[in-house]
Amino acid sequence: MSESIPHLQLPDEEAVSCSNCAACCCQLEVMLITDTGVPKRYIDTDDWGGEVMLRLDDGWCAALDRNTMRCTIYEVRPLICREFETASPECLDERKGMSSIYR
């Protein structure tokens, strides 16, 4: 008598994670509202005098590694970045806004 091989249904889409994202949230303006230890070289001042994360000419955060699309200051990232949860409604909205980069 032969044993049946278990059938596993693979998901239609890969689960959302930072490792399969194009760093959509890293193009948002990030206000620094608490001191988490962000190095000064990544801090800019907005038009109203508030501290924000510096964004480079390409629109992405200066702390983003362009080769890996991962944060280079993850351990000391701003509070807003800490609260922006992977796969949250806000995250999914940002990913939809950049749908042309996803297959």
Secondary structure, 3 states (H helix, E strand, C coil): CCCCCCCCCCCCCCCCCHHHCCCHHHHCCCECCCCCCCCHHHEEECCCCCEEECECCCCCECCEECCCCEECCHHHCCHHHHHCCCCCHHHHHHHHHCHHHCC
